[in-house]
Amino acid sequence: MLNLFTKPYENERKKLEQEIKNQKQKQKELQNQPIEEPKDPFKKYKDVQTKDTLIKIDRFLFRVSQNIETISTELNVGIKKIETIKQPIYQKIGGNEESISFNATILIHHIKDYEGFKDLIKQAKPLKLTIFNQSPQKILIQRLSESSKNWVITKERSITYYSKELGISGVLL
């Protein structure tokens, strides 16, 4: 049984002062530590390349996460219709032409990945194209349309956008 008279005297004030001193020391240590950069919330999606990639043109990847709704292909067999008095005549001119087109929405975090894409298209050279996991083909891009969407006014009253929509169409060689 504890007795007040036999229990040694403890100074509560000294205990509290020591605790405050320890907390101040920990606070100084935390302030001196280097600040970590904020983590990218899309990092785990950036790492997935093979399963997420739908289209690869040269070194540029277009992924499922970029809202590619459709990939349209069109086959032109090169038949010309000639109207005559009795009945129309169909004439085969040239070979078959297959074209492809798609739209992609790119977030502002990924726009840096597509720097140089427009310059590559301006060269008007056939580029390597891979769709899904099919064998590579060549594409000559005939049309590139860009539109910036979803404008936002930030606190500093400056305007930024956070997505860009690309429309790409070309002829398969």
Backbone hydrogen bonds, N-H to C=O, Kabsch-Sander energy under -0.5 kcal/mol:
donor,donor_aa,acceptor,acceptor_aa,energy
7,K,3,N,-1.9
12,E,10,E,-0.9
15,K,11,N,-1.3
16,L,12,E,-2.1
17,E,13,R,-2.3
18,Q,14,K,-2.1
19,E,15,K,-2.2
20,I,16,L,-2.3
21,K,17,E,-2.2
22,N,18,Q,-2.3
23,Q,19,E,-2.1
24,K,20,I,-2.3
25,Q,21,K,-1.9
26,K,22,N,-2.1
27,Q,23,Q,-2.2
28,K,24,K,-2.1
29,E,25,Q,-2.0
30,L,26,K,-2.2
31,Q,27,Q,-2.0
32,N,28,K,-1.7
33,Q,29,E,-0.7
43,K,40,D,-1.5
45,Y,42,F,-0.7
46,K,42,F,-1.8
47,D,43,K,-1.6
48,V,44,K,-0.6
49,Q,47,D,-0.9
53,T,49,Q,-1.4
54,L,62,F,-2.2
55,I,62,F,-2.2
56,K,130,T,-2.5
57,I,60,F,-2.4
58,D,56,K,-0.6
58,D,128,K,-3.0
60,F,57,I,-2.7
62,F,55,I,-3.1
64,V,52,D,-2.3
66,Q,63,R,-1.3
67,N,64,V,-1.2
69,E,67,N,-1.1
72,S,70,T,-0.5
72,S,101,S,-2.9
74,E,99,S,-2.7
76,N,74,E,-0.5
76,N,97,E,-3.5
77,V,75,L,-0.6
80,K,91,Q,-3.5
82,I,80,K,-0.5
82,I,89,I,-3.5
83,E,81,K,-0.5
89,I,82,I,-3.1
91,Q,80,K,-3.1
91,Q,89,I,-0.5
93,I,78,G,-3.4
93,I,91,Q,-0.6
97,E,76,N,-3.2
98,E,172,L,-0.6
99,S,74,E,-3.2
100,I,170,G,-2.6
101,S,72,S,-2.5
102,F,168,I,-2.2
103,N,70,T,-0.6
104,A,166,L,-2.5
105,T,66,Q,-3.3
106,I,104,A,-0.6
106,I,164,K,-3.6
108,I,162,Y,-1.6
110,H,107,L,-1.6
111,I,107,L,-0.6
111,I,108,I,-0.6
113,D,110,H,-1.3
114,Y,111,I,-1.6
115,E,112,K,-1.3
117,F,114,Y,-1.6
120,L,116,G,-1.8
121,I,117,F,-1.8
122,K,118,K,-2.0
123,Q,119,D,-0.8
124,A,121,I,-1.8
127,L,139,I,-3.1
129,L,137,Q,-3.2
130,T,56,K,-2.3
132,F,54,L,-3.7
134,Q,131,I,-2.4
137,Q,129,L,-3.0
139,I,127,L,-2.5
140,L,171,V,-2.5
141,I,139,I,-0.6
142,Q,169,S,-1.8
143,R,169,S,-2.2
145,S,167,G,-2.7
147,S,165,E,-2.0
149,K,163,S,-2.3
152,V,160,T,-3.0
154,T,152,V,-0.6
154,T,158,S,-2.6
157,R,154,T,-1.9
160,T,152,V,-2.5
162,Y,149,K,-0.7
162,Y,150,N,-1.0
163,S,149,K,-1.0
164,K,106,I,-2.4
165,E,147,S,-3.5
166,L,104,A,-3.2
166,L,164,K,-0.5
167,G,145,S,-2.9
168,I,102,F,-2.8
169,S,143,R,-2.2
170,G,100,I,-2.4
171,V,140,L,-2.3
172,L,98,E,-3.2
173,L,138,K,-2.6
